[in-house]
Amino acid sequence: MASLDIEWIGQQFPSLAQQINGHPAAFLDGPGGSQVPATVIQAISDYLLTSNANLDGVFATSVRSEELLQEARSATADFLGCDWDEVVFGGNMTNLTFAL
């Protein structure tokens, strides 16, 4: 069985390289937030630079935003074993629950 490379995994999260008062920081995040790997930071940056727009518009950025949303819903559906139209994204679980 292959072993899990914890050191490599930790290196993927830039925020974990922070130090506070000269000591490595430990982030014990609750539901209010979490640390993300560099690939997520890059994906968010790419979206903000190229596609950040309201959905249902005729603008190129709106069309691209809808394409990205559909790709994300399809990938999530594949992962969860459901149909893409059963996947909903929102700001956070609290807002989604209130909307429901």
TIMI-2910 file (N, C-alpha, C, CB; in pm, 1 decimal, decimal comma, always signed):
<rs>
+----------+----------+----------+----------+----------+----------+----------+----------+----------+----------+----------+----------+------+
!      n_x !      n_y !      n_z !     ca_x !     ca_y !     ca_z !      c_x !      c_y !      c_z !     cb_x !     cb_y !     cb_z ! resn !
+----------+----------+----------+----------+----------+----------+----------+----------+----------+----------+----------+----------+------+
!    +83,0 !   -116,0 !     +0,0 !     +0,0 !     +0,0 !     +0,0 !    +89,2 !   +124,7 !     +0,0 !    -95,3 !     -1,5 !   +120,6 !  Met !
!    +53,3 !   +222,4 !    -83,2 !   +130,3 !   +346,6 !    -89,9 !   +106,5 !   +428,9 !    +36,0 !    +92,7 !   +428,2 !   -216,0 !  Ala !
!   +211,2 !   +497,6 !    +80,2 !   +195,5 !   +581,3 !   +199,3 !   +153,8 !   +722,3 !   +158,0 !   +327,0 !   +585,3 !   +281,8 !  Ser !
!    +88,2 !   +790,6 !   +248,3 !    +41,2 !   +926,5 !   +226,0 !   +154,4 !  +1022,6 !   +259,4 !    -85,7 !   +957,3 !   +311,2 !  Leu !
!   +193,6 !  +1105,8 !   +163,5 !   +303,7 !  +1199,1 !   +182,2 !   +252,2 !  +1327,6 !   +246,3 !   +373,3 !  +1229,3 !    +47,8 !  Asp !
!   +245,1 !  +1328,8 !   +378,3 !   +190,3 !  +1441,6 !   +453,2 !   +271,1 !  +1568,9 !   +429,0 !   +187,0 !  +1409,3 !   +602,5 !  Ile !
!   +402,7 !  +1557,2 !   +420,6 !   +486,0 !  +1676,3 !   +399,1 !   +452,4 !  +1740,7 !   +264,7 !   +636,7 !  +1639,6 !   +405,0 !  Glu !
!   +439,6 !  +1660,6 !   +158,8 !   +405,6 !  +1713,4 !    +26,2 !   +267,3 !  +1778,8 !    +28,6 !   +409,9 !  +1600,8 !    -79,9 !  Trp !
!   +172,2 !  +1713,7 !    +94,2 !    +36,7 !  +1769,0 !   +102,6 !    +40,5 !  +1905,4 !   +171,3 !    -57,8 !  +1672,3 !   +179,2 !  Ile !
!   +112,4 !  +1915,3 !   +281,3 !   +123,2 !  +2042,0 !   +353,0 !   +184,3 !  +2152,2 !   +267,7 !   +205,3 !  +2023,6 !   +477,9 !  Gly !
!   +277,4 !  +2116,6 !   +181,3 !   +342,4 !  +2215,1 !    +94,6 !   +246,7 !  +2272,4 !     -9,5 !   +461,9 !  +2152,2 !    +25,0 !  Gln !
!   +135,4 !  +2206,8 !    -34,3 !    +38,8 !  +2255,5 !   -132,3 !    -45,4 !  +2370,8 !    -77,1 !    -52,1 !  +2141,5 !   -176,9 !  Gln !
!    -39,8 !  +2394,1 !    +52,9 !   -119,7 !  +2496,6 !   +119,3 !    -29,0 !  +2612,5 !   +160,9 !   -194,2 !  +2437,8 !   +242,6 !  Phe !
!    -20,0 !  +2719,7 !    +80,4 !    +71,5 !  +2829,7 !   +110,5 !    +50,4 !  +2893,3 !   +247,4 !    +58,1 !  +2934,6 !     +6,1 !  Pro !
!    -72,9 !  +2900,7 !   +293,6 !    -98,2 !  +2965,9 !   +422,2 !    -35,9 !  +2890,1 !   +538,8 !   -247,5 !  +2979,9 !   +444,7 !  Ser !
!    -10,7 !  +2762,1 !   +520,6 !    +49,5 !  +2684,2 !   +628,8 !   +198,0 !  +2713,2 !   +646,9 !    +29,9 !  +2536,9 !   +602,7 !  Leu !
!   +255,7 !  +2789,8 !   +555,0 !   +396,5 !  +2828,7 !   +567,8 !   +412,3 !  +2952,4 !   +656,0 !   +457,2 !  +2855,1 !   +429,3 !  Ala !
!   +302,0 !  +3010,3 !   +699,5 !   +308,0 !  +3130,9 !   +782,3 !   +366,5 !  +3101,0 !   +919,3 !   +169,2 !  +3192,1 !   +797,4 !  Gln !
!   +428,0 !  +3204,9 !   +974,0 !   +476,6 !  +3196,1 !  +1110,9 !   +416,7 !  +3311,8 !  +1189,6 !   +632,9 !  +3198,7 !  +1116,4 !  Gln !
!   +388,9 !  +3286,1 !  +1315,5 !   +339,8 !  +3389,3 !  +1405,7 !   +434,8 !  +3394,5 !  +1523,4 !   +192,5 !  +3361,6 !  +1451,9 !  Ile !
!   +492,2 !  +3511,9 !  +1545,3 !   +592,1 !  +3530,6 !  +1651,0 !   +706,8 !  +3431,6 !  +1636,0 !   +527,5 !  +3515,5 !  +1789,3 !  Asn !
!   +744,7 !  +3403,6 !  +1511,6 !   +858,0 !  +3316,5 !  +1486,0 !   +829,8 !  +3168,0 !  +1495,7 !   +964,7 !  +3349,5 !  +1578,6 !  Gly !
!   +704,6 !  +3130,7 !  +1512,6 !   +667,3 !  +2989,6 !  +1525,2 !   +571,1 !  +2950,7 !  +1413,4 !   +603,4 !  +2961,9 !  +1663,5 !  His !
!   +578,8 !  +2826,7 !  +1367,7 !   +483,0 !  +2782,5 !  +1266,7 !   +339,7 !  +2798,5 !  +1319,3 !   +510,1 !  +2635,1 !  +1226,8 !  Pro !
!   +252,8 !  +2847,9 !  +1232,8 !   +113,4 !  +2869,7 !  +1272,6 !    +33,5 !  +2741,5 !  +1256,2 !    +49,8 !  +2983,3 !  +1189,8 !  Ala !
!    -56,4 !  +2719,0 !  +1348,4 !   -150,3 !  +2607,7 !  +1337,0 !   -288,6 !  +2667,4 !  +1318,0 !   -145,2 !  +2513,5 !  +1463,2 !  Ala !
!   -357,1 !  +2629,4 !  +1209,5 !   -490,0 !  +2680,2 !  +1180,3 !   -591,5 !  +2572,3 !  +1213,6 !   -502,0 !  +2724,2 !  +1032,1 !  Phe !
!   -671,1 !  +2598,1 !  +1313,1 !   -774,3 !  +2504,4 !  +1354,2 !   -909,1 !  +2565,3 !  +1316,8 !   -765,8 !  +2473,0 !  +1508,0 !  Leu !
!   -930,2 !  +2576,1 !  +1186,2 !  -1047,6 !  +2644,9 !  +1133,9 !  -1176,2 !  +2572,2 !  +1164,8 !  -1035,0 !  +2663,1 !   +986,1 !  Asp !
!  -1275,4 !  +2648,5 !  +1195,3 !  -1410,0 !  +2596,6 !  +1213,7 !  -1488,4 !  +2614,9 !  +1084,5 !  -1481,2 !  +2667,0 !  +1332,1 !  Gly !
!  -1618,9 !  +2614,1 !  +1094,4 !  -1703,1 !  +2624,5 !   +975,0 !  -1689,4 !  +2757,5 !   +901,7 !  -1846,5 !  +2604,1 !  +1012,9 !  Pro !
!  -1629,6 !  +2856,5 !   +965,3 !  -1620,4 !  +2988,5 !   +903,6 !  -1516,6 !  +3001,3 !   +794,8 !  -1592,1 !  +3088,0 !  +1006,5 !  Gly !
!  -1432,9 !  +2903,6 !   +773,4 !  -1330,7 !  +2916,0 !   +671,5 !  -1238,3 !  +2797,1 !   +673,3 !  -1252,2 !  +3043,2 !   +690,3 !  Gly !
!  -1150,1 !  +2792,6 !   +576,7 !  -1054,2 !  +2683,8 !   +570,9 !   -936,4 !  +2726,9 !   +484,8 !  -1119,5 !  +2554,5 !   +515,2 !  Ser !
!   -827,9 !  +2655,0 !   +499,8 !   -710,0 !  +2680,2 !   +418,5 !   -728,1 !  +2610,4 !   +284,9 !   -580,5 !  +2631,7 !   +489,9 !  Gln !
!   -677,3 !  +2668,9 !   +178,7 !   -693,1 !  +2609,4 !    +46,1 !   -556,6 !  +2589,2 !    -19,2 !   -782,7 !  +2698,1 !    -43,2 !  Val !
!   -545,1 !  +2486,6 !   -105,0 !   -418,1 !  +2463,1 !   -174,4 !   -394,4 !  +2568,1 !   -282,8 !   -416,0 !  +2322,3 !   -236,1 !  Pro !
!   -271,1 !  +2576,4 !   -326,0 !   -231,9 !  +2675,1 !   -427,4 !   -312,1 !  +2659,5 !   -556,3 !    -82,9 !  +2662,6 !   -458,0 !  Ala !
!   -351,1 !  +2537,4 !   -591,8 !   -428,7 !  +2518,5 !   -714,6 !   -565,2 !  +2586,3 !   -705,8 !   -446,6 !  +2369,4 !   -743,4 !  Thr !
!   -624,5 !  +2588,9 !   -588,0 !   -752,4 !  +2657,5 !   -570,1 !   -731,7 !  +2808,4 !   -577,7 !   -817,5 !  +2618,4 !   -434,9 !  Val !
!   -627,6 !  +2858,1 !   -516,0 !   -595,4 !  +3001,1 !   -522,7 !   -576,6 !  +3042,8 !   -667,8 !   -467,9 !  +3033,4 !   -440,2 !  Ile !
!   -506,3 !  +2962,7 !   -745,6 !   -483,4 !  +2993,1 !   -886,7 !   -613,8 !  +2989,5 !   -965,7 !   -382,8 !  +2894,6 !   -946,9 !  Gln !
!   -699,3 !  +2891,2 !   -939,0 !   -827,2 !  +2881,2 !  -1010,7 !   -916,2 !  +3001,7 !   -980,9 !   -900,4 !  +2750,9 !   -972,3 !  Ala !
!   -919,4 !  +3044,6 !   -855,9 !   -999,1 !  +3163,1 !   -820,2 !   -941,6 !  +3286,1 !   -887,8 !  -1003,1 !  +3183,4 !   -666,4 !  Ile !
!   -810,3 !  +3299,6 !   -886,3 !   -745,2 !  +3412,3 !   -952,3 !   -775,4 !  +3414,2 !  -1102,0 !   -594,2 !  +3406,9 !   -929,4 !  Ser !
!   -765,6 !  +3298,7 !  -1166,9 !   -796,0 !  +3289,8 !  -1310,5 !   -939,6 !  +3330,5 !  -1338,7 !   -771,2 !  +3147,6 !  -1362,2 !  Asp !
!  -1032,4 !  +3284,6 !  -1254,8 !  -1173,1 !  +3320,9 !  -1272,9 !  -1192,2 !  +3471,4 !  -1260,2 !  -1261,3 !  +3247,7 !  -1170,8 !  Tyr !
!  -1135,0 !  +3531,0 !  -1156,6 !  -1150,7 !  +3674,6 !  -1135,6 !  -1089,8 !  +3755,2 !  -1250,0 !  -1087,1 !  +3715,7 !  -1003,5 !  Leu !
!   -982,9 !  +3704,7 !  -1309,0 !   -917,9 !  +3775,2 !  -1419,3 !   -988,8 !  +3759,5 !  -1552,9 !   -777,6 !  +3727,6 !  -1432,8 !  Leu !
!  -1058,8 !  +3647,4 !  -1573,9 !  -1110,7 !  +3618,9 !  -1708,1 !  -1261,3 !  +3601,9 !  -1718,9 !  -1047,2 !  +3497,3 !  -1758,7 !  Thr !
!  -1330,3 !  +3576,7 !  -1609,9 !  -1469,8 !  +3533,4 !  -1623,2 !  -1563,8 !  +3591,4 !  -1519,6 !  -1476,7 !  +3385,9 !  -1616,1 !  Ser !
!  -1520,8 !  +3680,8 !  -1438,7 !  -1599,9 !  +3728,4 !  -1325,6 !  -1717,7 !  +3812,7 !  -1374,2 !  -1512,1 !  +3809,8 !  -1228,8 !  Asn !
!  -1835,7 !  +3750,3 !  -1384,8 !  -1954,2 !  +3821,8 !  -1432,4 !  -2080,7 !  +3753,0 !  -1384,2 !  -1954,1 !  +3831,2 !  -1585,7 !  Ala !
!  -2191,0 !  +3826,0 !  -1391,5 !  -2320,9 !  +3768,2 !  -1358,9 !  -2356,5 !  +3661,6 !  -1460,9 !  -2430,0 !  +3876,9 !  -1353,9 !  Asn !
!  -2435,2 !  +3565,0 !  -1417,2 !  -2484,3 !  +3460,9 !  -1507,5 !  -2600,6 !  +3516,4 !  -1590,0 !  -2528,8 !  +3334,2 !  -1427,7 !  Leu !
!  -2634,3 !  +3446,4 !  -1696,8 !  -2747,3 !  +3479,6 !  -1784,0 !  -2727,0 !  +3606,2 !  -1866,2 !  -2871,0 !  +3494,6 !  -1701,8 !  Asp !
!  -2604,9 !  +3652,9 !  -1878,5 !  -2577,9 !  +3769,4 !  -1961,6 !  -2530,3 !  +3728,2 !  -2098,8 !  -2475,3 !  +3859,3 !  -1895,7 !  Gly !
!  -2523,7 !  +3823,9 !  -2189,2 !  -2476,2 !  +3796,1 !  -2325,0 !  -2328,0 !  +3827,4 !  -2340,6 !  -2556,7 !  +3876,4 !  -2426,3 !  Val !
!  -2267,5 !  +3880,5 !  -2237,0 !  -2126,4 !  +3916,9 !  -2242,4 !  -2038,7 !  +3793,3 !  -2245,1 !  -2089,2 !  +4004,8 !  -2123,8 !  Phe !
!  -1922,6 !  +3805,5 !  -2302,9 !  -1830,3 !  +3691,5 !  -2309,7 !  -1797,1 !  +3639,5 !  -2170,5 !  -1701,3 !  +3731,1 !  -2382,8 !  Ala !
!  -1781,2 !  +3731,9 !  -2074,8 !  -1748,2 !  +3688,0 !  -1938,8 !  -1865,5 !  +3614,9 !  -1873,4 !  -1707,3 !  +3808,2 !  -1852,8 !  Thr !
!  -1987,6 !  +3657,0 !  -1904,5 !  -2105,5 !  +3587,1 !  -1851,3 !  -2115,2 !  +3446,2 !  -1908,2 !  -2234,0 !  +3665,7 !  -1883,2 !  Ser !
!  -2092,2 !  +3435,6 !  -2038,0 !  -2096,9 !  +3303,8 !  -2102,7 !  -1990,5 !  +3213,8 !  -2043,6 !  -2077,7 !  +3316,1 !  -2255,7 !  Val !
!  -1870,4 !  +3266,3 !  -2025,0 !  -1761,7 !  +3186,5 !  -1968,3 !  -1793,4 !  +3145,5 !  -1824,4 !  -1629,5 !  +3265,1 !  -1973,2 !  Arg !
!  -1852,4 !  +3237,2 !  -1747,1 !  -1890,5 !  +3203,7 !  -1609,6 !  -1989,6 !  +3088,3 !  -1607,8 !  -1950,7 !  +3326,1 !  -1538,8 !  Ser !
!  -2086,4 !  +3090,8 !  -1697,6 !  -2184,2 !  +2981,4 !  -1704,1 !  -2118,7 !  +2850,9 !  -1747,0 !  -2297,6 !  +3016,7 !  -1800,6 !  Glu !
!  -2024,3 !  +2857,7 !  -1840,5 !  -1953,1 !  +2736,8 !  -1882,5 !  -1875,7 !  +2676,0 !  -1766,2 !  -1857,7 !  +2768,2 !  -1998,5 !  Glu !
!  -1806,2 !  +2760,9 !  -1691,4 !  -1729,9 !  +2712,5 !  -1576,2 !  -1821,5 !  +2652,6 !  -1470,5 !  -1647,5 !  +2825,8 !  -1515,4 !  Leu !
!  -1935,8 !  +2715,9 !  -1447,5 !  -2030,8 !  +2663,4 !  -1350,4 !  -2082,4 !  +2526,6 !  -1393,7 !  -2147,5 !  +2760,6 !  -1331,8 !  Leu !
!  -2113,0 !  +2513,3 !  -1521,2 !  -2162,5 !  +2384,4 !  -1570,9 !  -2055,2 !  +2276,0 !  -1560,7 !  -2209,5 !  +2397,9 !  -1716,5 !  Gln !
!  -1931,3 !  +2311,7 !  -1593,5 !  -1821,5 !  +2215,3 !  -1580,7 !  -1806,7 !  +2171,5 !  -1434,7 !  -1688,4 !  +2276,6 !  -1632,6 !  Glu !
!  -1815,8 !  +2265,9 !  -1342,2 !  -1802,2 !  +2233,9 !  -1200,5 !  -1918,4 !  +2146,4 !  -1152,0 !  -1794,8 !  +2362,8 !  -1117,6 !  Ala !
!  -2039,2 !  +2177,6 !  -1196,5 !  -2154,8 !  +2097,2 !  -1156,4 !  -2143,1 !  +1955,1 !  -1212,1 !  -2286,0 !  +2163,1 !  -1204,6 !  Arg !
!  -2098,3 !  +1943,2 !  -1335,9 !  -2082,9 !  +1810,6 !  -1397,3 !  -1975,5 !  +1729,3 !  -1326,7 !  -2048,5 !  +1824,0 !  -1546,0 !  Ser !
!  -1862,1 !  +1792,4 !  -1296,4 !  -1753,6 !  +1721,8 !  -1227,5 !  -1797,2 !  +1678,9 !  -1087,3 !  -1627,9 !  +1811,1 !  -1219,2 !  Ala !
!  -1868,7 !  +1765,5 !  -1018,0 !  -1917,3 !  +1732,2 !   -884,5 !  -2018,5 !  +1618,9 !   -891,2 !  -1979,6 !  +1855,2 !   -817,5 !  Thr !
!  -2106,0 !  +1623,8 !   -991,3 !  -2205,7 !  +1517,2 !  -1008,3 !  -2136,9 !  +1383,8 !  -1034,9 !  -2303,0 !  +1551,1 !  -1123,7 !  Ala !
!  -2033,3 !  +1383,8 !  -1118,6 !  -1958,1 !  +1260,7 !  -1143,4 !  -1899,1 !  +1207,0 !  -1013,3 !  -1846,2 !  +1285,2 !  -1246,5 !  Asp !
!  -1844,2 !  +1296,5 !   -933,5 !  -1782,0 !  +1257,5 !   -807,0 !  -1885,8 !  +1200,3 !   -710,3 !  -1710,8 !  +1377,7 !   -743,2 !  Phe !
!  -2004,5 !  +1262,6 !   -706,4 !  -2108,7 !  +1220,8 !   -611,8 !  -2198,3 !  +1109,6 !   -665,2 !  -2193,8 !  +1339,1 !   -575,0 !  Leu !
!  -2187,8 !  +1082,1 !   -795,8 !  -2271,9 !   +979,3 !   -855,5 !  -2416,4 !  +1023,9 !   -870,8 !  -2266,2 !   +854,1 !   -772,7 !  Gly !
!  -2435,8 !  +1149,7 !   -909,5 !  -2571,3 !  +1201,3 !   -928,8 !  -2576,1 !  +1276,4 !  -1062,2 !  -2614,1 !  +1294,7 !   -809,8 !  Cys !
!  -2690,1 !  +1333,1 !  -1094,0 !  -2704,1 !  +1413,4 !  -1214,3 !  -2655,8 !  +1555,4 !  -1187,7 !  -2850,1 !  +1413,9 !  -1262,8 !  Asp !
!  -2605,9 !  +1622,6 !  -1291,2 !  -2551,9 !  +1758,2 !  -1275,2 !  -2656,4 !  +1855,2 !  -1222,2 !  -2497,5 !  +1809,2 !  -1407,9 !  Trp !
!  -2784,4 !  +1833,1 !  -1255,8 !  -2886,9 !  +1927,8 !  -1211,7 !  -2929,5 !  +1905,1 !  -1066,0 !  -3008,2 !  +1917,7 !  -1302,5 !  Asp !
!  -2865,0 !  +1809,9 !   -999,9 !  -2886,9 !  +1789,5 !   -857,2 !  -2778,7 !  +1858,0 !   -773,5 !  -2890,8 !  +1640,2 !   -825,6 !  Glu !
!  -2685,8 !  +1924,8 !   -839,3 !  -2575,3 !  +1991,7 !   -771,8 !  -2603,1 !  +2141,7 !   -767,0 !  -2440,5 !  +1962,6 !   -843,5 !  Val !
!  -2593,3 !  +2198,9 !   -647,2 !  -2616,1 !  +2342,1 !   -628,6 !  -2497,6 !  +2399,0 !   -551,7 !  -2751,0 !  +2369,6 !   -553,2 !  Val !
!  -2449,0 !  +2512,0 !   -596,8 !  -2342,2 !  +2582,0 !   -526,0 !  -2398,7 !  +2711,5 !   -468,5 !  -2221,1 !  +2610,9 !   -620,4 !  Phe !
!  -2341,9 !  +2755,7 !   -358,8 !  -2383,4 !  +2881,7 !   -298,6 !  -2272,1 !  +2938,1 !   -213,2 !  -2510,2 !  +2863,1 !   -215,2 !  Gly !
!  -2300,4 !  +3050,7 !   -155,4 !  -2199,6 !  +3119,9 !    -74,6 !  -2152,5 !  +3038,3 !    +44,5 !  -2254,2 !  +3251,2 !    -26,2 !  Gly !
!  -2247,3 !  +2975,0 !   +111,6 !  -2214,6 !  +2890,8 !   +226,5 !  -2339,4 !  +2811,8 !   +263,7 !  -2163,2 !  +2976,4 !   +348,0 !  Asn !
!  -2323,3 !  +2712,8 !   +348,2 !  -2434,6 !  +2625,3 !   +381,6 !  -2546,1 !  +2699,1 !   +455,3 !  -2385,6 !  +2509,6 !   +465,4 !  Met !
!  -2511,3 !  +2796,5 !   +535,8 !  -2613,5 !  +2873,2 !   +607,5 !  -2704,5 !  +2945,7 !   +509,5 !  -2548,3 !  +2973,8 !   +703,7 !  Thr !
!  -2646,4 !  +3016,5 !   +411,6 !  -2726,9 !  +3086,9 !   +312,9 !  -2810,3 !  +2990,4 !   +229,1 !  -2637,7 !  +3170,5 !   +222,5 !  Asn !
!  -2751,7 !  +2878,6 !   +192,0 !  -2827,4 !  +2780,1 !   +112,9 !  -2945,8 !  +2725,2 !   +191,6 !  -2735,9 !  +2664,5 !    +69,2 !  Leu !
!  -2923,4 !  +2699,6 !   +320,2 !  -3031,3 !  +2646,8 !   +403,8 !  -3143,2 !  +2750,2 !   +418,7 !  -2977,3 !  +2606,0 !   +542,6 !  Thr !
!  -3107,7 !  +2874,5 !   +440,8 !  -3210,0 !  +2979,7 !   +451,2 !  -3286,0 !  +2994,7 !   +319,2 !  -3145,1 !  +3114,6 !   +490,8 !  Phe !
!  -3216,7 !  +2984,3 !   +206,6 !  -3282,2 !  +2996,5 !    +77,4 !  -3378,9 !  +2880,6 !    +53,2 !  -3178,1 !  +3002,4 !    -34,1 !  Ala !
!  -3340,3 !  +2764,0 !   +100,5 !  -3425,7 !  +2646,9 !    +83,7 !  -3554,4 !  +2662,7 !   +162,5 !  -3352,4 !  +2520,2 !   +127,1 !  Leu !
+----------+----------+----------+----------+----------+----------+----------+----------+----------+----------+----------+----------+------+
</rs>
